Amino acid sequence: MVRQLVRDWQTTKAMDGFAKAEVKSRLIALSLNVIMRMIAGKRFCGEEEEQAGFSEEARRYWKLVEEAAPAIGVSNLADFLPVLRWVDYKGFSKKLARFHKERDELMQRLIDEHRSKSKEERVEKKSMMGVLLSLQETDPGYYTDEVIKALGTGLLGAGVGTTSETTEWMMSLLLNNPEALKKTRDEIDARVGNERLLEESDLSNLPYLQCVITETLRIYPTTPLLLPHEASQECSVGGFHIPRGTMLLVNAYAIHRDPKVWEEPTKFLPERFEGGKGEGKLMIPFGMGRRRCPGEALAMRVVGLVLGTLIQCFEWEGIGKEEVDMTTEGSGLTLGKAIPLEAMYRPRQSMLDTLKKL
Ligand code: HEM
């Protein structure tokens, strides 16, 4: 992504040396690549493709995700009034069936591609699909194509939007809070320098960057109602009687903005977490308990590495004098920015030598 930003900057920069970047789609392309490399051992969006790095297949897939998102996040009246199923209320069933079919076909193509590879090739490019297909050879009854496709779609569905949206909120918050942006950059300059790119191993040595991530996840948890849970047994929650089979939604968004717990809850203040100050306050951006997000460690590394590298390499500014819009949220199960983030950027003078070597 850094290479691509430099290349695009060279061709589109204006007199003041700044160029405009559509940040959202670049972050989606990057997150798609990270997850796809884990699942299938290959990039989804190629280097050479223009338009923020989207390949045709990735573009088709993402368009589908965006179309299906509103149908996934809303309450479907037909779940409560089954008679509405006859009329396919708001066309949800049709939309979701098409989404499922195309996503299933994509996963099947990936499985078939893997099957056609030699054993050596599969071992060399170790991926989740490769491992599962080897297991299929020893236990075909359990590791069916259906199971492999379900695991792949689960990770793609759960890992891409959440990661890119968190990074987009973080960038937006920093653009509106130049002091926090400067503090993050100063920390990177002091602890990483400018002779090499920031690496994953630097993250534990960048406490302020960690505070920025935590504060972003507090104000904008990208899965604000976690995932719907269901009471497997009759129980009581907060004094309410919950019959078995009831859907239970946890409002992490409200918990994170509770004025009884957080001072000025809507204010972006990474300092509130400095020196372990936030400890003991309930934060559940990744849920909790047995069904807590299994991608948390990966997500924290990816967002830290991406945000840290973007700040290390480039100067960033908002477009015009207006602040980045922080109030218009998209619809769906995850909390995305409805207005895609765009920003002005140029390579930092002190990083030019390092960027030339990429
Ligand atoms: C900033 C990024 C992310 C956030 C905020 C996030 C948040 C969440 C939340 C709130 C849940 C539901 C937990 C519950 O219901 O109690 C969840 C579940 C899940 N997440 Fe994440 N997630 C992120 C990234 C990822 C990544 C990168 C992956 C995979 C590569 C992933 C895979 C999953 C899966 C598979 C589940 C379902 C777990 C289950 O039902 O047992 N997530 N995530």
Boltz pocket constraint, residues with backbone or C-beta under 6 A from the ligand:
constraints:
  - pocket:
      binder: B
      contacts: [[A, 35], [A, 154], [A, 155], [A, 158], [A, 159], [A, 160], [A, 162], [A, 163], [A, 166], [A, 221], [A, 222], [A, 223], [A, 226], [A, 227], [A, 228], [A, 284], [A, 285], [A, 286], [A, 287], [A, 288], [A, 290], [A, 291], [A, 292], [A, 293], [A, 294], [A, 295], [A, 296], [A, 298], [A, 299], [A, 300]]
      max_distance: 6.0
